[in-house]
Amino acid sequence: MPPTKTATGRLSGGKPAKKAAGSAKTRATTRPKSGVDAVVAIEVLHSAKAPEDAGTLGIPVFADLDIPASPATIDAAWCRARGFTGKLGETIALPGENGRTVVAVGLGERDELTTTRLRRAAGCLGRAASRELHIATTLASATGLGADGTQAVTEGLLLASYRFTRHKSSSNGNSSDLAPGVAPPSGLSRITLVGGPAGAATKGAARGQAMAAATALARDLANEPAGSLTPTDLANAAVEAGRAAGLKVTVWDEKKCATERLGGILGVAAGSDEPCRFVRLEYTPKAAKTRGTLALVGKGITFDSGGLSLKSGEGMMTMKSDMSGAAAVLAAMAALPAFAPPVRVVGYLCCTENMPSGKATKPGDVLVTRNGKTIEVLNTDAEGRLVLADGLAVAVEERPDAVVDIATLTGAIVSALGKKVAGVMGTSEPLIEQARAAGDRVGEPLWPLPIPEEYRSQIDSEVADMKNIGSGPQNGAITGAMVLKEFVGDVPWAHLDIAGTARTESDDSFVSKGCTGWGARLLIDLAVNFRKPSRR
């Protein structure tokens, strides 16, 4: 049978590649002008034979060199002699027919295979063939996970190919063959998924493509330097991406924020020359019957110096990524029309810088937030909870069925959970479980922490309703969430602290060094599978 094609996707890379012969028309994924796009065409081939022009063929291998039937022969003894046994994420390259390279990809134990492990294996294949123009693979079809498996393989390959190159002239110092300002791409321009079942595989590939594009958008935004992604720029990116996706987009400037009593956001913005912005994006499903309304609130600190409670020089080096929560919300919102969930979703972006100056909020100052509650600011570097207080207050005024916020909120969450797992806290166990299930499906795990009432006294203030930090050095992630809890009322609420997962210092499978785009796919999956939780 002829191959079934999906629409092409776009991920950051080098100069746009030529469209593969016979592929579908290119569908541009809108994102801010922060990376040089490369087109990656995806096709599902409903036969067991890989196309001859694929330079690399990826073949799955289970533990102990358990090799499924494949279009290529793999010499198990040769692999074993070189230490390859099929452990998850292992790869080894072998010579194939007609000059092709065959890459054996380890999947681990056959009875332990999940879509999360398959996504990771696909990412490792993508890294092993990072300079290849055309990769074909039987990873999805040989593992029997259906459309979900095809989605996972597509995500893994595309996300492993991600490069943020806008500010590079050349990776090797020789840019004679490149246009000015263009860095070499990863090389990947075409992916063929071999042997997939008709219909289901194509659908899975399309979903994976949309998920990967959303993550790439979130990565692009968070990787962009703060000097060229100000709060205004972030709001403009939201307008561009939101309107291209058919969303309703509203932006409040600093004057409107003042009129609307967003005292937390304005207090954080006071020390910066860059004005704040508050963005609302709305996705309304076409379905007559919906499963309710979900609100998403993202922390959008485009640069965090700490304010007058100034960070160290080293502590500021990666603070362009302090808007990763807002980036995840924006990317998820822009992707929702492709998934068409029967859920109304409203996203809010709390965008500002946190800078020191003579106008900056001082330790000891009291801010009046949107819902009238007052916060004594004792540490201006605990600013995320101040902007989210306003964002959550606005969100719950619209009476959604649930509200989820996502933020690089506390260093304490890194101490508790490290850099591979994010924290989740909230007032609704059913909503927390929905978020955790979504994270498990997309490979973005969450671990729950409590918000004990016994700790409430730690944020008591002598002069205001609360203070923005706890009394001692412990419980930082919990006391941060405890401040946020004051602004959600009886609306079911979950808080995702992604301070550890939003950035990585090394490539690892489908996660690329730098800003990870963590949370974009989780929020999409949460919206797609959302069910109303009961109110408290």
FIVOTOR-434246 format. One line per 10 residues: for each residue x, y, z of C-alpha. Coordinates in nm, 2 decimals. Last residue first. Layout:
BEGIN
X Y Z | ...
//
This chain:
BEGIN
-1.47 2.12 4.84 | -1.59 2.12 4.48 | -1.61 1.79 4.29 | -1.37 1.72 4.00 | -1.49 1.78 3.65 | -1.32 1.54 3.40 | -1.03 1.64 3.18 | -0.88 1.38 2.94 | -0.80 1.62 2.65 | -0.73 1.91 2.89
-0.49 1.70 3.10 | -0.32 1.57 2.79 | -0.26 1.93 2.67 | -0.14 2.04 3.01 | 0.11 1.75 3.03 | 0.24 1.82 2.68 | 0.32 2.18 2.76 | 0.45 2.09 3.11 | 0.82 2.08 3.05 | 0.93 2.29 2.75
1.28 2.17 2.83 | 1.49 2.49 2.85 | 1.86 2.42 2.79 | 2.00 2.08 2.69 | 1.75 1.88 2.49 | 1.51 1.63 2.63 | 1.42 1.35 2.38 | 1.69 1.12 2.51 | 1.90 1.32 2.75 | 2.09 1.63 2.64
2.27 1.81 2.92 | 2.23 2.10 3.16 | 1.85 2.07 3.20 | 1.58 2.33 3.25 | 1.21 2.34 3.34 | 1.23 2.02 3.55 | 1.36 2.16 3.88 | 1.16 2.48 3.91 | 0.85 2.29 3.78 | 0.61 2.35 4.08
0.27 2.24 3.96 | -0.02 2.37 4.17 | -0.36 2.20 4.16 | -0.70 2.36 4.24 | -1.06 2.26 4.28 | -1.25 2.60 4.32 | -1.35 2.66 4.68 | -1.15 2.98 4.72 | -0.84 2.98 4.49 | -0.65 3.28 4.62
-0.53 3.17 4.97 | -0.40 2.85 4.83 | -0.13 3.04 4.65 | 0.03 3.14 4.98 | 0.02 2.78 5.09 | 0.19 2.67 4.77 | 0.49 2.89 4.86 | 0.47 2.75 5.21 | 0.49 2.39 5.07 | 0.78 2.45 4.83
0.98 2.63 5.10 | 0.91 2.37 5.38 | 1.23 2.44 5.56 | 1.44 2.76 5.58 | 1.21 2.92 5.85 | 0.92 3.15 5.89 | 0.77 3.11 5.55 | 0.78 3.36 5.27 | 0.53 3.59 5.10 | 0.37 3.73 5.42
0.00 3.70 5.50 | -0.31 3.90 5.58 | -0.09 4.20 5.65 | 0.10 4.38 5.94 | 0.24 4.11 6.17 | 0.23 3.85 5.90 | 0.13 3.48 5.93 | 0.30 3.27 5.66 | 0.44 3.01 5.91 | 0.10 3.00 6.08
-0.04 2.80 5.79 | 0.20 2.51 5.86 | -0.04 2.31 6.08 | -0.29 2.34 5.79 | -0.07 2.09 5.61 | -0.02 2.15 5.23 | 0.09 1.80 5.12 | 0.33 1.70 4.85 | 0.24 1.50 4.54 | 0.50 1.38 4.28
0.46 1.46 3.92 | 0.61 1.29 3.62 | 0.65 1.44 3.27 | 0.66 1.13 3.04 | 0.35 1.21 2.84 | 0.12 0.94 3.00 | 0.27 0.97 3.35 | 0.22 1.35 3.35 | -0.14 1.31 3.24 | -0.20 1.06 3.52
-0.04 1.29 3.77 | -0.26 1.58 3.66 | -0.58 1.37 3.68 | -0.46 1.25 4.03 | -0.42 1.61 4.14 | -0.76 1.69 4.01 | -0.92 1.40 4.20 | -0.72 1.50 4.52 | -0.85 1.85 4.51 | -0.70 2.12 4.73
-0.35 2.14 4.58 | 0.01 2.03 4.55 | 0.22 1.89 4.27 | 0.59 1.87 4.25 | 0.80 1.81 3.94 | 1.02 1.51 3.87 | 1.35 1.48 3.68 | 1.54 1.77 3.83 | 1.56 1.68 4.20 | 1.25 1.60 4.41
1.30 1.77 4.75 | 1.60 1.99 4.69 | 1.46 2.09 4.35 | 1.12 2.17 4.51 | 1.31 2.40 4.76 | 1.43 2.61 4.47 | 1.08 2.74 4.45 | 0.83 2.86 4.19 | 0.92 2.77 3.84 | 0.54 2.78 3.78
0.23 2.60 3.67 | -0.12 2.68 3.79 | -0.42 2.45 3.75 | -0.78 2.56 3.80 | -1.09 2.35 3.81 | -1.46 2.37 3.72 | -1.41 2.73 3.63 | -1.59 3.01 3.82 | -1.49 3.31 3.61 | -1.37 3.48 3.94
-1.15 3.18 3.99 | -0.92 3.28 3.70 | -0.89 3.64 3.81 | -0.78 3.54 4.17 | -0.55 3.28 4.03 | -0.37 3.53 3.81 | -0.35 3.79 4.09 | -0.20 3.54 4.34 | 0.02 3.41 4.06 | 0.20 3.74 4.03
0.28 3.74 4.41 | 0.35 3.37 4.43 | 0.62 3.41 4.16 | 0.79 3.70 4.35 | 0.97 3.51 4.63 | 1.29 3.70 4.53 | 1.14 4.02 4.68 | 1.18 3.87 5.02 | 0.97 4.01 5.31 | 0.68 4.12 5.09
0.38 4.16 5.32 | 0.07 4.03 5.13 | -0.28 4.18 5.14 | -0.60 4.02 5.04 | -0.83 4.24 4.82 | -0.91 3.98 4.56 | -0.68 4.14 4.30 | -0.39 4.18 4.54 | -0.29 4.46 4.78 | 0.08 4.47 4.83
0.26 4.54 5.16 | 0.62 4.66 5.17 | 0.85 4.51 5.43 | 1.12 4.42 5.18 | 1.11 4.69 4.92 | 0.91 4.70 4.59 | 1.13 4.85 4.32 | 1.11 5.22 4.22 | 1.47 5.30 4.32 | 1.58 5.00 4.11
1.60 4.62 4.14 | 1.43 4.39 3.87 | 1.16 4.13 3.86 | 1.03 4.12 3.50 | 0.66 4.08 3.41 | 0.41 3.85 3.26 | 0.13 3.67 3.44 | -0.02 3.45 3.16 | -0.37 3.32 3.19 | -0.52 3.03 3.00
-0.89 2.95 2.96 | -1.00 2.60 2.85 | -1.35 2.49 2.75 | -1.36 2.12 2.73 | -1.48 1.89 2.45 | -1.11 1.84 2.34 | -1.04 1.94 1.98 | -0.68 1.79 1.96 | -0.55 2.03 1.69 | -0.76 2.31 1.85
-0.57 2.26 2.17 | -0.22 2.33 2.04 | -0.22 2.71 2.09 | -0.34 2.66 2.45 | -0.07 2.41 2.53 | 0.20 2.64 2.40 | 0.07 2.94 2.59 | 0.04 2.74 2.92 | 0.39 2.59 2.88 | 0.54 2.93 2.81
0.36 3.08 3.11 | 0.52 2.81 3.33 | 0.86 2.85 3.17 | 0.87 3.23 3.25 | 1.16 3.19 3.49 | 1.36 3.07 3.19 | 1.55 3.40 3.15 | 1.67 3.33 3.50 | 1.94 3.10 3.38 | 2.25 3.31 3.47
2.08 3.49 3.77 | 2.19 3.25 4.04 | 2.55 3.27 3.92 | 2.55 3.64 3.97 | 2.40 3.60 4.31 | 2.03 3.69 4.35 | 1.92 4.03 4.47 | 1.66 4.07 4.75 | 1.61 4.41 4.59 | 1.46 4.23 4.29
1.55 3.87 4.27 | 1.71 3.92 3.92 | 1.42 3.73 3.76 | 1.38 3.77 3.39 | 1.08 3.69 3.18 | 0.87 3.63 3.49 | 0.57 3.46 3.33 | 0.41 3.23 3.59 | 0.13 3.04 3.42 | -0.24 3.00 3.50
-0.46 2.73 3.34 | -0.84 2.73 3.38 | -1.05 2.42 3.30 | -1.41 2.46 3.20 | -1.67 2.18 3.18 | -1.70 1.84 3.00 | -1.87 2.00 2.70 | -2.19 1.93 2.51 | -2.25 2.12 2.18 | -1.90 2.04 2.06
-1.72 2.33 1.89 | -1.49 2.37 2.18 | -1.40 2.71 2.32 | -1.03 2.79 2.37 | -0.97 3.12 2.55 | -0.64 3.31 2.60 | -0.60 3.57 2.87 | -0.28 3.78 2.90 | -0.15 4.00 3.17 | 0.14 4.24 3.08
0.40 4.42 3.28 | 0.59 4.72 3.16 | 0.97 4.70 3.11 | 1.16 4.97 3.30 | 1.16 4.73 3.60 | 1.14 4.79 3.97 | 0.76 4.82 3.99 | 0.70 4.50 3.80 | 0.68 4.28 4.11 | 0.44 4.52 4.28
0.23 4.56 3.96 | 0.19 4.18 3.94 | 0.08 4.15 4.30 | -0.14 4.46 4.29 | -0.35 4.34 4.00 | -0.63 4.59 4.08 | -0.81 4.58 3.74 | -0.74 4.95 3.69 | -0.38 4.89 3.76 | -0.36 4.60 3.53
-0.54 4.81 3.27 | -0.27 5.07 3.30 | 0.01 4.81 3.28 | -0.13 4.65 2.97 | -0.41 4.39 2.97 | -0.40 4.15 2.67 | -0.70 3.96 2.55 | -0.69 3.66 2.31 | -0.98 3.45 2.17 | -0.83 3.14 2.02
-0.83 3.05 1.65 | -0.49 2.89 1.65 | -0.33 3.17 1.45 | -0.50 3.41 1.70 | -0.33 3.24 1.99 | 0.01 3.21 1.84 | 0.03 3.58 1.74 | -0.14 3.71 2.05 | 0.07 3.49 2.28 | 0.39 3.60 2.10
0.28 3.96 2.15 | 0.23 3.90 2.52 | 0.58 3.74 2.54 | 0.72 4.04 2.36 | 0.55 4.28 2.60 | 0.69 4.09 2.90 | 1.03 4.11 2.74 | 1.17 3.84 2.51 | 1.47 3.99 2.33 | 1.67 4.11 2.63
1.54 3.81 2.83 | 1.72 3.57 2.61 | 1.50 3.32 2.42 | 1.54 2.97 2.56 | 1.20 2.99 2.74 | 1.01 3.10 2.43 | 1.17 2.85 2.20 | 1.13 2.56 2.45 | 0.76 2.64 2.49 | 0.72 2.64 2.11
0.92 2.32 2.08 | 0.69 2.16 2.34 | 0.38 2.26 2.14 | 0.54 2.13 1.82 | 0.62 1.80 1.98 | 0.26 1.75 2.10 | 0.12 1.84 1.75 | 0.36 1.59 1.59 | 0.27 1.32 1.84 | -0.10 1.37 1.77
-0.04 1.35 1.40 | 0.17 1.03 1.44 | -0.10 0.87 1.65 | -0.37 0.94 1.40 | -0.16 0.80 1.12 | -0.09 0.49 1.33 | -0.46 0.44 1.41 | -0.57 0.48 1.05 | -0.39 0.20 0.88 | -0.17 -0.02 1.10
0.20 0.09 1.12 | 0.46 -0.11 0.92 | 0.73 0.16 0.90 | 0.72 0.51 1.06 | 0.91 0.73 0.81 | 1.06 1.05 0.94 | 1.19 1.33 0.72 | 1.39 1.65 0.75 | 1.65 1.57 1.02 | 1.98 1.75 0.99
2.01 1.88 1.34 | 2.03 2.22 1.18 | 2.35 2.42 1.11 | 2.33 2.77 1.24 | 2.18 3.07 1.05 | 2.27 3.43 1.14 | 2.40 3.51 0.79 | 2.30 3.24 0.54 | 2.51 2.93 0.57 | 2.77 2.77 0.33
3.06 2.98 0.44 | 2.96 2.94 0.81 | 3.28 2.77 0.93 | 3.33 2.81 1.31 | 3.19 2.46 1.38 | 2.86 2.54 1.54 | 2.79 2.83 1.31 | 2.64 3.18 1.34 | 2.44 3.10 1.66 | 2.18 3.33 1.81
1.87 3.17 1.64 | 1.99 2.82 1.69 | 1.76 2.64 1.94 | 1.78 2.28 1.83 | 1.52 2.01 1.85 | 1.59 1.68 1.69 | 1.54 1.48 2.01 | 1.19 1.64 2.03 | 1.10 1.51 1.69 | 1.22 1.16 1.74
1.07 1.12 2.08 | 0.74 1.28 1.99 | 0.69 1.06 1.68 | 0.78 0.74 1.88 | 0.53 0.83 2.15 | 0.25 0.90 1.91 | 0.31 0.58 1.73 | 0.30 0.40 2.06 | -0.03 0.56 2.15 | -0.17 0.47 1.81
-0.10 0.11 1.86 | 0.12 -0.02 2.14 | 0.23 -0.34 1.95 | 0.60 -0.30 1.99 | 0.70 -0.38 1.63 | 0.48 -0.11 1.48 | 0.61 0.18 1.69 | 0.99 0.11 1.67 | 0.98 0.00 1.31 | 1.20 0.30 1.20
1.29 0.52 0.91 | 1.51 0.82 0.95 | 1.58 1.07 0.67 | 1.83 1.36 0.69 | 2.06 1.20 0.93 | 2.29 1.41 1.15 | 2.13 1.33 1.48 | 2.11 0.95 1.41 | 2.22 0.84 1.76 | 2.03 1.13 1.91
1.71 1.05 1.73 | 1.74 0.68 1.83 | 1.78 0.79 2.19 | 1.47 1.00 2.16 | 1.28 0.69 2.02 | 1.40 0.49 2.32 | 1.26 0.76 2.56 | 0.93 0.77 2.38 | 0.91 0.38 2.40 | 0.98 0.40 2.78
0.70 0.65 2.83 | 0.47 0.45 2.59 | 0.52 0.15 2.82 | 0.74 -0.17 2.78 | 0.79 -0.36 3.11 | 0.69 -0.70 2.97 | 0.95 -0.68 2.69 | 1.24 -0.59 2.93 | 1.45 -0.31 2.80 | 1.37 -0.12 2.48
1.72 -0.10 2.33 | 1.76 0.06 1.99 | 1.96 -0.11 1.71 | 2.07 0.15 1.45 | 2.10 0.03 1.09 | 2.31 0.26 0.87 | 2.23 0.24 0.49 | 2.51 0.21 0.24 | 2.30 -0.01 0.01 | 2.23 -0.27 0.28
2.31 -0.21 0.64 | 2.62 -0.13 0.85 | 2.56 -0.15 1.22 | 2.51 0.13 1.48 | 2.45 0.06 1.85 | 2.19 0.22 2.08 | 2.11 0.17 2.44 | 1.81 0.36 2.57 | 1.64 0.07 2.76 | 1.88 -0.22 2.78
1.90 -0.42 2.45 | 2.22 -0.62 2.52 | 2.50 -0.40 2.36 | 2.84 -0.46 2.51 | 3.04 -0.49 2.19 | 3.05 -0.87 2.19 | 2.68 -0.86 2.24 | 2.62 -0.66 1.92 | 2.83 -0.89 1.71 | 2.66 -1.20 1.85
2.32 -1.05 1.78 | 2.40 -0.98 1.42 | 2.10 -0.77 1.32 | 1.92 -0.84 0.99 | 1.70 -0.56 0.85 | 1.33 -0.53 0.76 | 1.24 -0.65 1.11 | 1.10 -0.94 1.31 | 1.14 -0.87 1.68 | 1.48 -0.90 1.84
1.53 -1.03 2.19 | 1.89 -0.93 2.24 | 1.89 -1.00 2.62 | 1.66 -0.70 2.67 | 1.44 -0.60 2.38 | 1.57 -0.47 2.04 | 1.39 -0.22 1.83 | 1.52 -0.14 1.48 | 1.60 0.22 1.36 | 1.68 0.24 0.99
1.91 0.53 0.89 | 1.98 0.68 0.55 | 1.62 0.64 0.43 | 1.62 0.65 0.05 | 1.53 0.28 0.01 | 1.20 0.32 0.19 | 1.16 0.06 0.47 | 0.97 -0.26 0.39 | 0.71 -0.39 0.64 | 0.42 -0.21 0.47
0.17 0.06 0.58 | 0.42 0.34 0.57 | 0.33 0.63 0.80 | 0.48 0.96 0.70 | 0.62 1.26 0.90 | 0.79 1.56 0.73 | 1.03 1.77 0.94 | 1.05 2.13 0.83 | 1.33 2.34 0.98 | 1.26 2.66 1.17
1.51 2.92 1.27 | 1.44 3.02 1.63 | 1.30 3.31 1.82 | 1.05 3.48 1.59 | 0.76 3.37 1.80 | 0.58 3.05 1.72 | 0.32 2.95 1.47 | 0.34 2.59 1.35 | 0.34 2.60 0.97 | 0.15 2.32 0.79
0.35 2.21 0.49 | 0.15 2.03 0.22 | 0.16 1.65 0.23 | 0.46 1.46 0.12 | 0.50 1.33 -0.23 | 0.87 1.43 -0.25 | 1.00 1.55 0.08 | 0.96 1.92 0.13 | 1.29 2.11 0.09 | 1.46 2.19 0.42
1.40 2.52 0.59 | 1.73 2.66 0.71 | 1.85 2.55 1.05 | 1.67 2.41 1.35 | 1.36 2.47 1.56 | 1.08 2.24 1.50 | 0.81 2.25 1.23 | 0.56 1.98 1.15 | 0.45 1.83 0.82 | 0.09 1.72 0.78
0.05 1.34 0.80 | 0.12 1.11 0.51 | -0.01 0.76 0.44 | 0.24 0.56 0.25 | 0.12 0.36 -0.05 | 0.00 0.00 0.00
//
